[in-house]
Amino acid sequence: MSSRCKAKTINKYLGASYEVLASFGHVRDLPAKNGSVDPDANFQMIWEIDPKAAGGSTTSQGAQRADRLILATDPDREGEAISWHVLEVLKEKRAIKDHKIERVVFNASPSRP
């Protein structure tokens, strides 16, 4: 989930038995300086984690407390990328182990007067 507003909306649908956390957008990015790829390590990408994003300790702790993880982002390429990055960061932090991992699509329609 990328924004607090969307997280609150989803939490209303799911109820109090779920903890919905926002990733605050992009979780990590390739650094602009000093290269983004390590040619000596089979051209592995070098990622920078945004400390305000899902790599933060709050999301990691939330994932550790849960028995499953539901990734809910927008149904576009950007949303897919955010879900993938969130999952990869949580794996790197060893915040998820035997969790059941699910992916849902969340369409936020603009409110109408």
N, C-alpha and C positions, 0 to 999 in steps of 0.2 A: 504494500500500500504506500503510495507516494505522498499523500498529504494528510494532515490532521483531520480536515473536514471529511474526507473520504473514509478515514478510519472510524470517525464517529458515526457516520451513516451505516457502515457495515456492522459496527457494534450494535446498533439499534436492531438490525435484522437478526443478528445471531444471538443476542442476549448476554446476560451477565456471566454465563458459563464459559465465555470466550474472552481472551485478551487480544485486542486488535492493536497492533503497533504500526506506526507510520515510518517509512524509510526516508522521507523527506527528499524524494527525487533520486537522482543518480547516486549510487553508492560508491563507485570508484571510477577512476579515469586514468588514461595514459598520460604520463607527465609530458609537459610541453618541452622541457629542457632536458639535456643529458640523455636523450634517447628514450624510446619506449619499448625497445626490443633488445634482448641480449643475444647477439649472434653466436656467442660461445656456448650457449645453453639451448641449442636447437631452436633459436629465434623465439624463445619464450618471451611473452609480453610481461612488462614490468608495470604493475598497477599501483596507483596511489589511492588510498582509502580516505574518503571524506569523513572526518571525525564526527560531523553532525548527522551522518547518514546511518544506514542500517548496520554498519560495522561497529557502531557504538555499543557500549556495555549493556545498555538497557535492553536492546533487541537480543543480544547474545544471552543475557540472563533469562529473558522471556522464553526463548527457544529451549533453553536447558530445562525449564520448568514444565514444558509442554510434552505431550506424547505424540503430537502430530503438528505439522506445519502446513498452513494453507497460504499459498502465495496468491494475492489478489491485486493485480495491476491492470491498467488499461489494456484493451485488446490490440494495441498497435505494436510496431517493432520496438518502440521505446519501452513500452510496458514489459514486453518479453525480455528485453535486455536487463531491465531493472530486476525482474524476478530472478534471472540467471545470476546476476551479480550478488544479490542478497544471499542466495543459496551458496554460492562459492565462498563468500566471506564467512558465512556461518560454519561452513565445512573447515575452512582454514583455522578458525578460532576454536574448532572442536566443540562447538555449541550444539551440534546435532549428531546423534549417533544412530539409534535404531528408530528414528522418527518416521512415521508415515508422512510422506510429503505429497501434497496435492496442489494443483494449480487451478484456479478459477478465474473467470473473466468478469470484470466489473465495469459496466457501462454507466457512467455518470451523465445523466441527462440534465441539461440546464433547466432550472426552475422556470415555470411559466407564470405570468401574472394572472 
